[in-house]
């Protein structure tokens, strides 16, 4: 009783105090869950994806709350992050060994240059190492991804093995959502989709490596942009192809009006309406769970 109550209380305290009073929706059952039911389920699997819109701080508060709750269920965290390219793992191991502070890690990686909101991950990293876990870099090198987007497969070699280039639902979805960008160029679309798939495949490969060597008490928590995991596509699908026996959960959050675009970002966006009818070809839920944050002062019409 006490073991169950404590992580439940901790989750509620951190999550609700930092994020307000969100709702947790099981997207397979179409039912709301209590926090304790939610954590009960997550704590039983091998791998949890927590999607984010990178610059929304509330999304990072949730990640910290969930990680803390999983730790208090006796799970040792492996924190796999999109925000770092996998060649940085050698330096990252010095942080895992508590030989570097977060600020020293940022400096050695020149992280400010490659990821603008790097500070949002400091608490997650600290929590992981504090509980004898490890932080793992999983993203593909930016140089390789750019080579793929500009010049195609030959320019991006060496590629991960296998490299799945055919995922019809994902391709159709990407073609739909990428149209919002002003620089959308149909002539480059195939290479841009391949670049996205390259990121997905590399991240899946790095996750697979950890799954194969995972101890029973360990749980892999993947912090990743939601475009890579929505509808169980992208990185999620590739991990399942590589490691069919994996037990995973995908958790997403609503933006709820918290995404603020800069003037430069707005100039890059096209005024485009995408309707429910456009998405019906997917025929699968958005995720296992959706955390719903009601916008402030929201009222029914």
Long-range contacts (C-beta under 8 A, 24 or more apart in sequence): 4-36, 6-72, 7-39, 7-69, 7-72, 7-73, 8-35, 8-36, 8-39, 8-69, 10-68, 10-69, 10-72, 11-35, 11-36, 11-39, 11-65, 11-66, 11-68, 11-69, 14-61, 14-64, 14-65, 14-68, 15-61, 15-62, 15-65, 15-66, 18-58, 18-61, 18-62, 18-65, 19-58, 19-61, 19-62, 19-65, 19-293, 20-293, 20-294, 21-294, 22-253, 22-291, 22-292, 22-293, 22-294, 23-291, 23-292, 23-294, 24-289, 24-290, 24-291, 24-292, 25-289, 25-290, 25-291, 25-292, 26-288, 26-289, 27-285, 27-286, 27-287, 27-288, 27-289, 27-290, 28-285, 28-288, 33-289, 38-289, 39-66, 39-69, 39-70, 39-73, 41-249, 42-66, 42-69, 42-70, 42-249, 42-251, 43-69, 43-70, 43-73, 43-75, 43-219, 44-247, 45-219, 45-247, 45-248, 45-249, 46-211, 46-214, 46-219, 46-220, 46-246, 46-247, 46-248, 47-207, 47-211, 47-219, 47-220, 47-221, 47-222, 47-239, 47-246, 47-247, 47-248, 47-249, 48-219, 48-220, 48-221, 48-222, 48-248, 48-249, 48-251, 49-222, 49-224, 49-229, 49-235, 49-236, 49-248, 49-249, 49-250, 49-251, 50-221, 50-222, 50-223, 50-224, 50-251, 51-224, 51-225, 51-226, 51-228, 51-229, 51-230, 51-250, 51-251, 51-252, 51-253, 51-287, 52-223, 52-224, 52-225, 52-226, 52-253, 53-225, 53-226, 53-253, 53-255, 53-258, 53-259, 54-83, 54-117, 54-120, 54-225, 55-116, 55-117, 55-120, 55-259, 55-260, 56-253, 56-255, 56-258, 56-259, 57-120, 58-253, 58-258, 58-293, 59-253, 60-120, 60-121, 60-123, 60-124, 62-253, 62-291, 63-124, 63-221, 63-223, 64-123, 64-124, 64-127, 66-221, 66-251, 67-124, 67-127, 67-128, 67-221, 68-127, 70-219, 70-221, 71-127, 71-131, 71-133, 74-217, 75-217, 75-218, 75-219, 76-131, 76-132, 76-133, 76-215, 76-217, 76-218, 76-219, 77-127, 77-128, 77-131, 77-133, 77-134, 77-218, 77-219, 77-221, 78-128, 78-133, 78-134, 78-136, 78-210, 78-214, 78-218, 78-219, 78-220, 78-221, 79-124, 79-125, 79-128, 79-133, 79-134, 79-135, 79-136, 79-221, 79-223, 80-136, 80-138, 80-203, 80-206, 80-207, 80-210, 80-220, 80-221, 80-222, 80-223, 81-121, 81-135, 81-136, 81-137, 81-138, 81-139, 81-222, 81-223, 81-224, 82-138, 82-139, 82-199, 82-203, 82-222, 82-223, 82-224, 82-225, 82-228, 83-115, 83-118, 83-121, 83-139, 83-223, 84-109, 84-111, 84-115, 84-135, 84-137, 84-138, 84-139, 85-114, 85-137, 85-139, 85-140, 85-141, 85-142, 86-137, 86-138, 86-139, 86-140, 86-141, 86-202, 86-206, 87-137, 87-141, 88-137, 89-136, 89-137, 92-135, 92-136, 92-137, 93-134, 95-125, 95-129, 95-135, 96-129, 96-134, 96-135, 98-129, 102-126, 114-142, 121-223, 124-223, 133-218, 136-206, 136-210, 137-206, 138-202, 138-203, 138-206, 138-207, 138-222, 139-199, 139-202, 139-203, 140-198, 140-199, 140-202, 140-203, 144-198, 145-195, 145-198, 145-199, 146-195, 148-191, 148-194, 148-195, 148-198, 149-188, 149-191, 149-192, 149-194, 149-195, 150-191, 151-191, 152-191, 152-194, 153-194, 156-194, 156-195, 156-198, 159-198, 159-201, 160-198, 160-201, 160-202, 160-204, 160-205, 163-197, 163-198, 163-201, 164-197, 164-201, 164-238, 164-241, 165-194, 165-197, 167-197, 167-233, 167-234, 167-237, 169-231, 169-233, 169-281, 169-282, 169-284, 170-197, 170-233, 170-234, 170-237, 172-281, 173-230, 173-231, 173-233, 173-279, 173-282, 176-274, 176-278, 176-279, 177-227, 177-274, 179-270, 179-272, 180-269, 180-270, 180-272, 180-274, 181-268, 181-269, 181-270, 182-267, 182-268, 182-269, 182-270, 183-268, 184-270, 196-227, 196-228, 196-234, 197-234, 199-228, 199-235, 200-228, 200-234, 200-235, 200-237, 200-238, 201-238, 203-228, 203-235, 203-238, 204-235, 204-238, 204-239, 204-241, 204-242, 205-242, 207-235, 207-239, 208-239, 208-242, 208-243, 211-239, 211-243, 211-246, 212-243, 226-252, 226-253, 229-287, 230-286, 230-287, 231-282, 231-284, 231-285, 231-286, 231-287, 232-284, 232-285, 232-287, 249-288, 249-289, 250-287, 250-288, 250-289, 251-287, 251-288, 251-289, 251-290, 251-291, 252-286, 252-287, 252-289, 252-290, 252-291, 253-290, 253-291, 253-293, 254-290, 254-291, 254-292, 254-293, 256-292, 256-293, 256-294, 256-295, 257-295, 258-293
